Amino acid sequence: MAGIFEIEKARSMTGEQNLKIGGIILAAGGSSRLGEPKQFIKLAGKSLLRRAAEAITVAGCNPVTLVVGANRGETEAEVGDLAINICFNHDWPSGMSSSIRIALRELLSIDPKIDAIVIMLCDQPFIDAHTIGLLVARFKQTSKSIVAARYAGVVGVPALFSREMFDALSKLDGDKGARDLIRDPDAEIETIEIKEAAIDIDTRDDVERYDMH
């Protein structure tokens, strides 16, 4: 678990404004390219799923919903001791959009007054609580509709979406997730350079490159 210093540092990044920031972790995929569940690949002795769940909770996002699909039982066991809500997406093969819709509905049923949500994946191993804190802090500074990571010439997740984007998120379809919303040229978007977001784990070569076991 994260130490007290790390927790306080992450929370200081989010400021003291009374905004409710929820979180969504997308972990329902079957990892077809990797050939094994990427959620449980380990870096420095900790699974990718556990790293993501600790990052978003340590950063102060609450409530947090983890969407599971393939490998449901193992996923729940990996993070069952953390303060997150776990929901199962029966339609997980259809892509990330269905997981976002389900998670958003779950979060709003827990707290209808959420001001914004952070969406993150479990296969970006170097996204930590500090990174999430940067997104939240920038949102509190700018009040933009979307605050997203910028890396390797693109804009993507992790990303924060304000409440005014919830309707659009609830209507997403297909396997693109929130990509079209983030890259909409007319969107009220703020971006932050986060080079670590360019690293994700999709293939066996990726696993070996970052010495994961």
TAKAQUI-V619915 format. One record per residue. N is the residue number from 0. OMEGA is omega in radians with two decimals (* if undefined). BURIAL is 1 if it has 9 or more other C-alpha atoms within 8 Angstrom, else 0. Layout:
n: [N N]
omega: [OMEGA OMEGA]
burial: [BURIAL BURIAL]
//
This chain:
n: [0 1 2 3 4 5 6 7 8 9 10 11 12 13 14 15 16 17 18 19 20 21 22 23 24 25 26 27 28 29 30 31 32 33 34 35 36 37 38 39 40 41 42 43 44 45 46 47 48 49 50 51 52 53 54 55 56 57 58 59 60 61 62 63 64 65 66 67 68 69 70 71 72 73 74 75 76 77 78 79 80 81 82 83 84 85 86 87 88 89 90 91 92 93 94 95 96 97 98 99 100 101 102 103 104 105 106 107 108 109 110 111 112 113 114 115 116 117 118 119 120 121 122 123 124 125 126 127 128 129 130 131 132 133 134 135 136 137 138 139 140 141 142 143 144 145 146 147 148 149 150 151 152 153 154 155 156 157 158 159 160 161 162 163 164 165 166 167 168 169 170 171 172 173 174 175 176 177 178 179 180 181 182 183 184 185 186 187 188 189 190 191 192 193 194 195 196 197 198 199 200 201 202 203 204 205 206 207 208 209 210 211 212]
omega: [-3.12 3.12 -3.11 -3.12 -3.13 3.13 -3.11 3.11 3.14 -3.12 3.12 3.11 -3.07 3.11 -3.07 3.11 -3.10 3.07 3.12 -3.10 3.08 -3.13 3.08 3.01 -3.14 -3.09 -3.05 -3.02 -3.11 3.11 -3.05 -3.13 -3.10 3.14 3.07 -3.09 -3.10 -3.12 -3.01 3.01 -3.02 3.00 -3.10 3.04 -3.10 -3.09 3.10 3.13 -3.14 3.13 -3.14 -3.11 3.11 -3.12 -3.03 3.10 3.09 3.13 3.07 3.09 -3.09 0.04 3.09 3.08 3.05 3.14 3.13 3.12 3.03 3.08 -3.05 -3.06 -3.14 -3.14 -3.13 -3.14 -3.08 -3.04 -3.05 -3.12 -3.11 -3.10 3.10 3.08 -3.12 3.09 -3.07 3.10 -3.14 -3.09 -3.03 3.13 -3.11 3.09 -3.00 -3.08 -3.14 3.12 3.11 3.14 -3.13 -3.11 3.13 3.11 3.12 -3.12 -3.11 3.04 3.10 -3.13 -3.11 -3.04 3.09 -3.12 -3.10 3.07 3.00 3.07 3.12 3.08 3.10 -3.07 3.03 -2.90 -3.07 2.99 -3.06 -3.11 3.11 3.12 3.13 3.10 3.09 3.14 -3.10 3.13 3.14 3.08 -3.14 3.11 -2.96 -3.07 3.10 -3.11 -3.13 2.96 -3.00 3.07 3.06 -3.06 3.05 3.08 3.14 3.05 -3.09 -3.13 0.09 -3.11 3.10 3.13 3.13 -3.08 -3.12 3.10 -3.05 -3.13 3.12 3.12 -3.10 -3.12 -3.14 -3.13 3.06 -3.00 -3.12 -3.08 -3.11 -3.04 -3.10 3.11 -3.12 -3.04 3.06 -3.09 3.14 -3.09 3.02 -2.97 3.01 3.14 3.10 3.10 3.13 -3.04 -3.11 -3.10 3.14 -3.09 3.03 -3.04 -3.12 -3.03 3.09 3.09 3.10 3.14 -3.12 -3.10 -3.09 3.02 3.11 -3.07 *]
burial: [0 0 0 0 0 0 1 0 1 1 1 0 1 1 0 0 0 0 0 1 1 1 1 1 1 1 1 1 1 1 1 0 0 1 0 0 1 1 1 0 1 1 1 0 0 0 1 1 1 1 1 1 1 1 1 1 1 1 1 1 1 1 1 1 1 1 1 1 1 0 1 1 0 0 1 1 0 0 1 0 0 0 0 1 0 1 1 0 1 0 0 1 0 1 1 1 1 1 1 1 1 1 1 1 1 1 1 1 0 0 0 0 0 1 1 1 1 1 1 1 1 1 1 1 1 0 1 1 1 1 1 1 1 1 1 1 1 1 1 1 0 0 0 1 1 1 1 1 1 1 1 0 0 0 1 1 1 1 1 1 1 1 1 0 1 1 0 0 1 1 0 1 0 1 0 1 1 1 0 0 0 1 1 0 0 0 1 0 1 1 1 1 0 1 1 1 1 1 1 1 1 1 1 0 0 1 1 0 0 0 0 1 0]
//
